[in-house]
Amino acid sequence: MAQFLPKSPLAPARFPDLPEIQGVRFSSVAAGVKYQGRTDVMLAQMDPGTTVAGVFTRSSTRSAPVRDCQAKLGNDAQDGAAILVNSGNSNAFTGHIGQTSVAEITAAVADVTGLPETRVFTASTGVIGEPLPHDRIVAKIGELKDGLSETRIKDAAQAIMTTDTFAKGASALVEIDGQTVTIAGIAKGSGMIAPDMATMLVYIFTDAKLNADALQSMLATTCDRTFNCITVDSDTSTSDSLMLCATGASGVDVTGRDSFVAALETVMLELSHQVVRDGEGATKFVEIQITGAASDADAKVHGLSIANSPLVKTAIAGEDPNWGRVVMAIGKSGAAADRDLLAISFGDVLVAEKGWVSPNYREEDAAELMKQDEITIKVDLGLGQGHATVWTCDLTHGYIEINADYRS
Amino acid sequence: MAQFLPKSPLAPARFPDLPEIQGVRFSSVAAGVKYQGRTDVMLAQMDPGTTVAGVFTRSSTRSAPVRDCQAKLGNDAQDGAAILVNSGNSNAFTGHIGQTSVAEITAAVADVTGLPETRVFTASTGVIGEPLPHDRIVAKIGELKDGLSETRIKDAAQAIMTTDTFAKGASALVEIDGQTVTIAGIAKGSGMIAPDMATMLVYIFTDAKLNADALQSMLATTCDRTFNCITVDSDTSTSDSLMLCATGASGVDVTGRDSFVAALETVMLELSHQVVRDGEGATKFVEIQITGAASDADAKVHGLSIANSPLVKTAIAGEDPNWGRVVMAIGKSGAAADRDLLAISFGDVLVAEKGWVSPNYREEDAAELMKQDEITIKVDLGLGQGHATVWTCDLTHGYIEINADYRS
């Protein structure tokens, strides 16, 4: 199975030390949903006073848990809340029985925690189209409840992994009026990753105080600059979920505080980059910087066209500074471009400008640079002030091996 | 180099016997543009009375020859005409010197053939961003002229190959009012293939009589149902060109003749399928039939979303009937879909319906079917009358090998 894949060469050295978030406790168990010999269900429970925000996949075939979360968000409730996530089965395209599974699980969590069902959120990740054996999860909810602890966020991060080769976490502290607000988040995801959606499973917690509307608005804005700017393979999951929970336990109201938004964005950017670093088969982490576009939207279109191009991604895998393929990807994107105004650099090596290869370009300079495991491609359109940065990985034999041989 | 790749397992048994087209002569030479030990330039010359139509890549970074052809089409000239094509260098993103190369070549062809320069069309295919050594081509134009023959269309098809593993040709005869009209075409292309553009290099010749406007309109319509419905890797070339030349030598006016349009579409469909069969690394030929969509346009969006999904394509490579990935690709496409109305079949095996796996589905049936080298995926949206068929190939280690190791 996929969980025995070797760790990505781009993985961080170790899981970070995440701070405890006042008012949030975590737990995990091995319920045997599909995987054997590992944990596969996490529970997070938040204290009363918590506001919850979320962004989700826009897929028209999105999963039953996603639909359930979407229906429950958007009210101003500040009860406690719980999030239960299983790996191994996505409960997507499972017909009406999928909704039954969600209802059974949320009812059981509500029963054990004393929370209203409307404050119990779930997610499922794994194979599509097989009924979720929810009885196995329901049977473990007492054990999950008993195991809840403020120190177990890493266990939660591990329980939600599927083809991930490492658990993902990030955190930030921010000082506001002399008081410290804390943010910590976990994520999973390594294939079926594309932007313009919430993208994979991400759970972020903070002890900041903020009403649900403001939290939702802040999440949508920061998501557009982070998770919606990454792509592994242009494919979008039916289960993508990103939730942000603010317990208010610090007592610090962060409404309108730019420093908090900046800290939140830092955490989201770090988590999104960890997802790219765990891209299926990835051997290179690629940052694509677009400047001089007619608009920010155009810049993102160009960036994603480059990031999703199989020919660009295979060239990077082959350490080939094949800038002609970058030109191709810009040309096909549909966004405004003028051949004679384009400038393309690999790292600090200017390769093309004024509609042609740069007169000072030496292929050996760019070839040397392509051997690094972090590569920056810079494109200036020469048209306006629009800019965007997107992140992706290369396309290798590893991606084919993982996806031609495993059922996901 | 790529021309030594083993022949695609999906290749036809042999190059077809193409009929001669009255009023068209072909020639090829080895000019050493890039490749050694093979022909790399073709010339086709058409007699006076010929009308010419063309569709081309919409890339904003399209090549100098494409821009030159676009500028020359659209007039009602019925002089003779010539098409010169080289492989090994695309003369794309070569700045103003690229235009000089086109001018030098077209002037030389005009000089030798006695045609006006406005009736000399060119195309170049191969590496992007390197100056075209046009002197090598110009030096061979006398030899090309001397070699012209009505029987040499196969030589022309071979001269324009790049990463192609077989030469591509197709033909049709159509009876109109007791007289025979003949159509024959050649194509090249195996990577950087995506629809919504003219897609790769295709040259089709007929002795039918038709004015240039009618010819252009017919070409655009049939292109939308053939070459614009195939994809290998979602990447679109900067050089895609499809030209149709009608010499009128049969004396048969085919204006408004549906039987001629049908015959033309047959030839174009056959050539477009040959391109897919030569898709880089392809081991499976995949037809995706979409029915019941809200519109024909929506059907094509769904079909291409499935055809371009790396996860669908790798599943097919692995002979895995992973219909969950088909559900995913429909969900992300952006076109209308309702999970509970979808029906998905692999060949004649109904795998999913009513938002869930079909009750009679047995995975071993679908798994057996996936071992074939031609696979049909059928999706009925259950929403309306919109339909479309698109064609693609699988995504294999071969694609990675070809594109991570070779400069294209």
Interface residues (C-beta under 8 A of the other chain):
Chain A: T57 S59 S60 T61 R62 S90 A92 F93 T94 G95 H96 I97 G98 V127 I128 G129 E130 G191 M192 A194 M197 D233 S234 D235 T236 S237 T238 N308 S309 P310 L311 T314 A315 A317 G318 D320 N322 W323 G324 R325 V327 M328 A329 I330 G331 K332 S333 A336 A337 D338 R339 D340 L342 A352 K354 G355 W356 V357 L395 T396 H397 Y399 I400 N403 A404 D405 R407 S408
Chain B: T57 S59 S60 T61 R62 S90 A92 F93 T94 G95 H96 I97 G98 V127 I128 G129 E130 G191 M192 A194 M197 D233 S234 D235 T236 S237 T238 N308 S309 P310 L311 T314 A315 A317 G318 D320 N322 W323 G324 R325 V327 M328 A329 I330 G331 K332 S333 A336 A337 D338 R339 D340 L342 A352 K354 G355 W356 V357 L395 T396 H397 Y399 I400 N403 A404 D405 R407 S408
